[in-house]
Structures are given as C-alpha cells and as structure tokens.
Amino acid sequence: MARCEVCGNDYDLAFSVETRDGSRHVFDSFTCAIHKMAPVCEHCRVKIIGQGVEADGHWYCGAHCARSEGKVGIVDRV
C-alpha cells in the first residue's frame, strides 16, 4: 500500500504521478492530486483544472482573468 502525500490515507489503489522534473507524487484520489498539483489562477486564485491560459509565464483560469491582469490579445475562443 502507499500513503497519499496530501491526506495521509494508506490506500491499496493509490497511484503515482511523475512530473517533468522527475519528481514523483503519490495520491489516493484525483481530488488530492488536483489539490497538490493544479496551478492557481493569478487573478481569482481558483485551481485551474482545465487548460487555463498562460501569458508571459503567468497562469490564469481563462481569458477574462488574464485581461483583468492587463494581458492583451487573449480570447477564450477564436
């Protein structure tokens, strides 16, 4: 069994996620994985579960938040 690094649950169906930098994380649920790994919108502070928007190295949940932070030319749909 493996212990979830977020909630501490020792679970026989835990899974691991390896990141681009080679670090490995163990979780017992997607909820815990999202809590730990999802980026946060730099405007409204919501966890970005979908694609999000990256502008100049900053992450936003969508075009509205990016524009609210002064980013230009960003649209949700083209």
C-alpha positions as CSV (number, residue, x, y, z in Angstrom):
1,M,0.0,0.0,0.0
2,A,1.1,3.6,-0.5
3,R,0.3,6.7,1.6
4,C,-1.2,9.8,-0.1
5,E,1.0,12.8,0.4
6,V,-2.0,15.1,0.7
7,C,-4.4,13.4,3.1
8,G,-2.2,10.6,4.5
9,N,-4.5,7.8,3.6
10,D,-2.7,4.5,3.3
11,Y,-4.5,3.0,0.3
12,D,-4.0,-0.1,-1.8
13,L,-5.2,1.7,-5.0
14,A,-3.0,4.8,-4.6
15,F,-1.3,6.0,-7.8
16,S,1.8,8.0,-8.5
17,V,2.4,10.9,-10.9
18,E,5.8,11.8,-12.2
19,T,6.4,15.4,-13.2
20,R,8.6,16.8,-16.0
21,D,11.4,17.5,-13.5
22,G,11.4,13.8,-12.5
23,S,9.8,14.2,-9.0
24,R,7.2,11.6,-8.1
25,H,4.0,12.2,-6.1
26,V,1.6,9.6,-4.6
27,F,-2.1,10.2,-4.2
28,D,-5.1,8.2,-3.2
29,S,-7.6,10.2,-5.4
30,F,-7.7,12.7,-8.2
31,T,-9.1,15.2,-5.7
32,C,-5.8,15.0,-3.7
33,A,-3.8,15.2,-6.9
34,I,-5.6,18.3,-8.1
35,H,-5.2,19.9,-4.7
36,K,-1.5,19.4,-4.8
37,M,-0.6,19.8,-8.4
38,A,-3.1,22.1,-10.2
39,P,-1.8,25.6,-10.9
40,V,-3.7,28.6,-9.3
41,C,-5.1,31.5,-11.4
42,E,-3.0,34.5,-10.6
43,H,-6.1,36.8,-10.7
44,C,-9.0,35.0,-9.0
45,R,-7.0,32.3,-7.2
46,V,-9.1,29.3,-8.4
47,K,-7.4,26.0,-9.1
48,I,-7.0,25.6,-12.9
49,I,-8.4,22.1,-13.7
50,G,-8.8,22.6,-17.4
51,Q,-6.4,24.1,-20.0
52,G,-6.2,27.6,-18.5
53,V,-4.4,30.4,-20.2
54,E,-0.6,31.1,-19.9
55,A,0.6,34.6,-20.7
56,D,4.1,35.8,-20.2
57,G,4.8,33.0,-17.8
58,H,1.7,33.6,-15.7
59,W,-1.3,31.3,-15.4
60,Y,-5.0,32.3,-15.5
61,C,-8.2,30.2,-15.5
62,G,-9.4,32.0,-18.6
63,A,-9.1,35.0,-20.9
64,H,-11.2,37.2,-18.6
65,C,-8.8,36.9,-15.7
66,A,-5.8,37.3,-18.0
67,R,-7.3,40.5,-19.4
68,S,-8.1,41.7,-15.9
69,E,-4.3,41.5,-15.2
70,G,-3.5,43.6,-18.2
71,K,-2.7,40.8,-20.7
72,V,-3.9,41.8,-24.2
73,G,-5.0,39.8,-27.2
74,I,-6.2,36.7,-25.2
75,V,-9.5,35.2,-26.1
76,D,-11.2,32.1,-24.8
77,R,-12.4,31.1,-28.4
78,V,-11.3,32.1,-31.8
